[in-house]
Each structure stands twice: as C-alpha cells, then as structure tokens.
Amino acid sequence: MVEPARIDPRGILRDGAVAAATALVILALALLPLLTPWVMHPALDAAQAEVWLGTDRATAHALSDRTVEELLVGPGTFVIVGPDGAPFYDPSEVRHLDDVRSLLWLLLLAAGLALLGIVTLLARASRPGVVIRAIGIGGGLTAIVVGVVGIVGVVAFDPLFELFHQVFFPQGDWAFDPSTQRIVQLYPFAFWELMAAALGATMVILGTLTWLVARRLGGRGAATGSSR
C-alpha cells in the first residue's frame, strides 16, 4: 500500500514567501525604468501635460524631472519654483508627494530585502532547484495576475485607480482640482493610464521571463541530478 505524500507546511511557507518576494522584486524592477526621463517625457507629451500647464514641453519635462528627483534622491521638500516664480505645488500637493515618496522608498527597501532573502536562500539551500521552482511560480503568477488586472483595467481603469489610492492613501489627500492644482496638470489622468499600461506590460514580460528561465534552470538541475 502506497502511503500518501506528506504535506510539508514549512516547505509551503518557504515556497510562498519566495514566490511573493519574486513578485515584489519584479514590481520594483518594472517600476524603476518608468521613472527615467526616457519614459516619463514621452508619456508627458502623449498626455499633453504642457497644454494642461499652459507652458512648453521643455518646461513640463524640467518640472517633472525635478519632482522625480525629489522622490528618488531628496531632499523631499518638493519646494519647486514654477514658471511664474511662485511655489509650483501647494501644501496639500506637497503632503501627497511626501506620502508617495515614503511609499516608493518602502517598496524599494522591501524589494531589496526580498532579493537579498532569495539570494541567501539559494546560496544556503541543499536543493537549489526547489527554490528556483518557487521563483518560477512567483514569476508566472505575477504575469497571470497582472495580465488579468490589466484586462479589467482596460474597461474599468477609473475604479481601479480610485481603489489604489483608497488603499495606499487612506488619509484621503489624493483628490485634486485639475483647474487649479499643478500636480494633476503636470500628471493628467491620461499620463497615469499610459504609465499603468507600461508598468503592467513590463511586469508581465519580466514575470514570464522569470518563469521561463526558472523552468529551464530547474529542468537542467533535475537532469544533472539524475545523471549522477
């Protein structure tokens, strides 16, 4: 009589943690290139940020570059002088940008720790193939989930956009008036639609590649082990 396979709770937790960590790393890797001028500037132009601001493209690019610099490098005060010599952002916009900066750095820190954890686990594992399999599962699930969310977003981007802000900015300081406030003039709604599409597509690609590479490495490891 064949005994039923035992369920290993520790193994399930380990695989789940590795898969989640993989998804987090993929998110960070997909997000960082979007913050570069090579992506931001075309997105701003496509969303006609300069029209909303009543200025030229070069000025819109410069204001965005300064904002992203404050987000990524600092000092995080967002005291930016506008084309008219007055502060570009009002106090409520500065508070929101400060919240965004905190969330961004929390994500990057968590992704860095997740990557360190995966590398450490791989280095110490007696059976690296098991960890590689979990990495592949994380990549595959990321591609599937993001793909499904992307399909939903095509027909319901507005509710998803609002839900995102309600979850990550529960204090409610994320609704702005596009007729008077610069943050939604520099980054109009069309800009976020484009960036969300780019982020989703990049995550699907990275997730799929992660799954394919992990599957190949896992198969190679299994073949090597069976030949010994």
Secondary structure, 3 states (H helix, E strand, C coil): CCCCCCCCHHHHHHHHHHHHHHHHHHHHHHHHHHHCHHHHHHHHHHCCHHHHHCCCHHHHHHHHHHHHHHHHCCCCCCCCECCCCCECCCHHHHHHHHHHHHHHHHHHHHHHHHHHHHHHHHHHCCCHHHHHHHHHHHHHHHHHHHHHHHHHHHHHHHHHHHHHHHHHCCCCCCCCCCCCCCHHHHCCHHHHHHHHHHHHHHHHHHHHHHHHHHHHHHHHHHHHHHHC
